Amino acid sequence: MMDPAVVDTALFWFFAAVAVLSALVVILQRSPIYSAFGLIVTLCALSAIYGLLGSPFIAVLQIVVYAGAIMVLFLFVIMLLNVKREDHEEGQAAFKGTAVALATLLAIQVGSVLLRTGPRPPAADFDASTHKMAEILFSPYFLYVFEATSILILAALVGAVALARKEP
């Protein structure tokens, strides 16, 4: 029988690799639909990582809120605007080169942090309970954040409809 810590570590690295690869698909894909699907895979992999880290509430929120609601909104706007493909050849090589350079820099930084600190057990005082998350989320000022977010989403929707409208 395998040690559970070894299995958890292997699963963590698997889901981390899936998240990074699907994030690269989001950046490098020309079709916005495929980019949106790559983002869904990235968000689901992050949800699995949250679950492995002992926070099932945040893992479920990640799926329901981001991979569910926000991605439906993204796909709705993509379909509404009828975006086919990005066909700008000029600047595409520079964009890919910049993306690869930034990804390499990020990998170097993460590697240096892991080499300096080494693997550590989770913090003993970390509380990911539903009650603690509710206290943080529903603090006295949460209503302001919620209303500001709803106004931003409404403005984005109105902007998408205005862009998609055909002139007579």
C-alpha positions in Angstrom: 0.0 0.0 0.0 1.3 3.5 -0.9 1.8 6.2 1.6 -1.1 8.8 1.4 1.3 11.7 1.4 3.1 10.3 -1.7 -0.3 9.9 -3.5 -1.3 13.4 -2.5 2.0 14.9 -3.7 1.7 13.0 -7.0 -1.9 14.1 -7.5 -0.9 17.7 -6.7 1.9 17.7 -9.3 -0.5 16.1 -11.9 -3.2 18.7 -11.4 -0.6 21.5 -11.3 0.8 20.3 -14.7 -2.7 20.1 -16.1 -3.4 23.6 -14.9 -0.2 25.0 -16.5 -0.7 23.2 -19.8 -4.3 24.2 -20.1 -3.4 27.8 -19.2 -0.9 27.7 -22.1 -3.7 26.5 -24.4 -5.7 29.5 -23.2 -2.9 31.9 -24.2 -1.7 30.2 -27.4 -5.0 29.1 -29.0 -6.3 31.2 -31.8 -10.0 30.2 -31.5 -11.7 32.0 -28.6 -14.0 29.0 -28.0 -11.0 26.7 -27.5 -9.4 29.2 -25.2 -12.5 29.4 -23.1 -12.6 25.6 -22.9 -8.9 25.6 -21.9 -9.8 28.1 -19.1 -12.5 25.7 -17.9 -9.9 22.9 -17.6 -7.6 25.2 -15.8 -10.3 26.2 -13.3 -11.2 22.6 -12.7 -7.6 21.6 -12.1 -7.3 24.4 -9.6 -10.4 23.2 -7.9 -8.8 19.7 -7.6 -5.7 21.3 -6.0 -7.9 23.2 -3.5 -9.6 19.8 -2.6 -6.2 18.2 -2.1 -5.1 21.1 0.2 -8.1 20.3 2.4 -10.5 23.0 1.4 -13.5 21.3 -0.1 -15.7 24.4 0.2 -13.4 26.6 -1.9 -13.0 23.7 -4.4 -16.8 23.5 -4.9 -17.0 27.3 -5.1 -14.3 27.2 -7.8 -16.3 24.9 -9.9 -19.7 26.5 -9.3 -18.8 30.1 -9.6 -15.8 30.2 -12.0 -16.0 27.1 -14.1 -19.8 27.3 -14.1 -21.3 30.8 -14.0 -18.4 33.0 -15.2 -17.4 30.7 -18.1 -21.1 30.5 -19.2 -20.9 34.3 -19.3 -17.7 34.3 -21.3 -19.1 31.8 -23.8 -22.3 33.8 -24.1 -20.3 36.9 -24.9 -18.1 35.0 -27.4 -21.2 33.6 -29.1 -23.0 37.0 -29.0 -20.0 38.8 -30.6 -19.6 36.0 -33.2 -15.8 36.0 -32.9 -14.4 33.4 -35.3 -10.6 33.4 -35.1 -7.7 35.7 -34.5 -6.0 36.1 -37.8 -3.4 38.7 -37.0 -0.1 37.1 -38.1 1.9 40.2 -37.3 2.7 40.4 -33.6 1.7 36.8 -33.1 5.3 35.6 -32.9 6.2 38.4 -30.5 3.2 37.5 -28.3 4.2 33.8 -28.2 7.8 34.7 -27.5 6.7 37.0 -24.6 4.4 34.3 -23.3 7.2 31.7 -23.4 9.6 34.1 -21.7 7.2 34.9 -18.9 6.4 31.2 -18.4 10.1 30.4 -18.2 10.7 33.2 -15.7 7.8 31.9 -13.6 9.1 28.3 -13.7 12.6 29.6 -12.6 11.1 31.5 -9.7 8.9 28.7 -8.5 11.9 26.3 -8.8 14.1 28.6 -6.8 11.5 28.9 -4.1 11.0 25.1 -3.9 14.7 24.6 -3.7 15.1 27.1 -0.9 12.1 26.1 1.2 11.6 22.4 0.4 8.3 20.6 0.8 6.5 21.6 4.0 3.4 20.2 5.7 0.3 22.4 5.7 0.1 25.0 8.4 -1.5 23.7 11.6 -3.5 26.9 12.1 -5.0 27.0 8.7 -8.8 26.8 9.0 -10.7 26.1 5.8 -14.0 25.3 7.4 -17.2 26.5 5.9 -17.9 28.6 9.0 -14.6 30.5 8.8 -15.1 31.1 5.0 -18.6 32.4 5.7 -17.2 34.9 8.3 -14.7 36.1 5.7 -17.1 36.3 2.8 -20.1 37.8 4.6 -18.3 40.5 6.6 -20.1 43.8 7.1 -18.6 45.2 3.9 -19.4 42.2 1.6 -22.5 43.9 0.3 -20.5 46.7 -1.3 -18.2 44.3 -3.0 -21.2 42.3 -4.3 -22.9 45.3 -5.6 -19.8 46.6 -7.3 -19.3 43.3 -9.0 -22.9 43.2 -10.2 -22.5 46.7 -11.7 -19.3 45.6 -13.5 -20.9 42.5 -14.9 -24.0 44.5 -16.1 -21.7 47.1 -17.7 -19.8 44.3 -19.5 -23.1 42.8 -20.7 -24.4 46.1 -22.0 -21.0 46.7 -23.8 -21.2 43.3 -25.4 -24.7 43.9 -26.7 -23.7 47.3 -28.0 -20.7 45.8 -29.8 -22.8 43.0 -31.3 -25.6 45.3 -32.5 -25.7 45.6 -36.3 -26.2 49.1 -37.8 -29.3 49.3 -40.0 
